[in-house]
Amino acid sequence: MTPEQLIAFEDDIAADFLAGKIKSPVHLAGGNEAELLNIFADINRDDWVLCSWRSHYHALLHGIPPEKVKAAIMAGRSIAMCFPEHKFISSAIVGGICPIAVGLAWAIKRRGGSERVHCFIGDMTFATGIATESSHYACGHDLPVRWYVENNGLSVCTDTVAAWGKTPKFTPEMWTPYAYKLTRPHVGVGKFVKF
């Protein structure tokens, strides 16, 4: 997919949300198209991809057909899309995917598999205990999991630095951070929608 195709997909979802056709929360992506395209160039279809509630781009870039992603969003699963047949899991639980990533990576290692697990979290989640413990455990046991911090400086509407007091320190050997400026509202479409 191209950046333009990703943006067009989110434009379509935003229009449906504004029209009251999606009767559940949506978290639209925007501003990180180039970074994700670069990262996904190194992710195989046999690899697992885990991410948080803003996962439309991740699903599309992992090869899930756009019509299938849109059907899940229309059915109210925008913030918790799971397609195990495509090795894709997302969760609206902050940090909830981190121990799942560790479990999947352990299973791969134990059976001698060659696939990897790619776990995407936000900068606020990075500072939580569940993310730190999961990544340290995975690193300590040499598990096939890669961690990515999507740093837009916010957790929904809370400034990360204001919440934690300073910018979290990313350990390069365990985490691949990238910074971007979110081009869409963090929640919904920035307008009150009456359903």
N, C-alpha and C positions, 0 to 999 in steps of 0.2 A: 504494500500500500504506500501511497505517497502522503506527504503532509496535507495536501489539499483534500484527499479522500477522507482522511481522518477527521479533518475539520468539518467537511460536508456531512459526515455521519453525525457528529455532535450537533451541528446546526439543525438537522432533521429531528433529532431527539428533543432539542430545546423547543422546536416548533410544536411538536406533539405535546410536550409538557405544558406549554403556554395555552394550548387549545383544550387542556383538561383531559387529554386522552390517557395520560399516565397518572394513575391515582396512588402514587407512592413516591418516596424521596428519590431524587436523582442527584448524582454528583458528576458533573460534566468535566471533561479534561480540556486542556488548552494551554499552549505555551511550551509544552514539552515534546512536541512531535519529533523534532530533529534528534533529541537525546534518546528517545525511545527507539526510533528507527536504527540508530547506531547500536544500541544495546541488543535489540532483537536480531541484528545481523549475525550475532554469535549464539543465538538460542535455537536449538534444533527442535523440530516438531515432536521428537520423542522425549524431550525434556519436560519437566513439570514447571509451570508458572503459577506462582501464588502472589496475590496482591490484596490491597485493601479495597475500600468501597469505591474508589474512583478507578474503575478497571475496564472501561469500554475499550480504550486504545490497546491495552494489554491483550484483551481477548481477540481483537481484530488482528493484531500483529502476530499473535500465536497461531493464526490460521483458522480461527473459528469463523464460519461464514457470516457475513454481515446480517443476513436475514435471521439467522439463529440468535445472534446477539440482540438484535432489535426485538425479536419475539420475547426473549427473557426480560428485557427492559419493560416492554409493554405489559408483561404479566406481573410487574411489580418487583422484579429481582435485580434492579439496577445496582444496588449496593451489596448484593450477595450472589453474584453469578457463579455458578459451578457447572463445569462441563467435564466431568471425570473422563469421558471418552476422548477428550482432547487434552487431557492432563492439565486442567486449568481449574483453580479454586480461588475464589475471593471471599472476603468476609468483612462485615461491618463492625466486628468486634476488634477494638484497638489492640493490636499485637497478637490477636488470636491465630493468625496464620503462621507465626514464627515457630511454635512447637510442632505444628503440622509439617512444616518444612523439614524440621529435624527428623521427625518420624519417617517421612518419605525418603529422606537421604539415607537413614539407617537401613531401610528396607532395600534400597538400591545397592548399598555397600555389601550387605549380608548375602545377597544373591549374586554378587559379582557383576552387576549391571554397568552399562557404560553411560547411561543418561545422567543428567544433572538436575538439580532443583534450583530455581531462580525465585528469590523471595523479595518482593518490592514492598517497602513501607515508607511512611512519611517521616519528616524530621521530628515531629513531636513523639511519634511512636518509638523512634530510635532511642530516645532518652528514657524509655520505660524499662523496668526490670525484666519483663518477659522477653523483650528483644535482645537485651544485653546477655541474659543467661542463655538463651537459645543459640545465639551466635558464638558465644564462648564455648559452649558444649560441642557445637558442630566443628569448630576449629580444633578443639582439643582432641576430638576423635577422628579428625581428618575426613569429615563427611563431604560428599559431593554437592554442596549447597553454596550458592553465591547470593550475597545480600546487597540490595540496592536501596539507597536512601534518596527519596524524591523530596528534595528540599525546596519548598516554596515559601518557607518562613511562617507558615500558618498551620494550625490544627483547627479545621473548620473556620471559625472566626477569631481564634485566639492566637496572638503573636507568640511564636515559639520562644524567642529570646526573653520577652516579658514574663513568660510563664516559668522558665527554667533559670533565668538570671544571667545566662551567657549562652553563646553558641555551642551546641554539643560538639565534642571532638570525635571526628570520624577516624577510626583506625584503618588505614589503607589496606593492610593485608587481609582484613576481614570484610570491609564494607566498601562499596563503590558508590560514593555520593555524586549527585549532580544537582545543580541549582537551576531554578527556572522561575519565571514570573508567571503566575497563573493568569490566563487571559479571560477566564470566565468566573462568575461568582462561585464561591466555595460550596454553596448549597443551592440547589434549585437553579433558577435562571435569573435571580435578582428581582423578581416581581412576585407579588402575591397572586396566587392562582386559586380561583374558586372552582371547586370540583362539583 
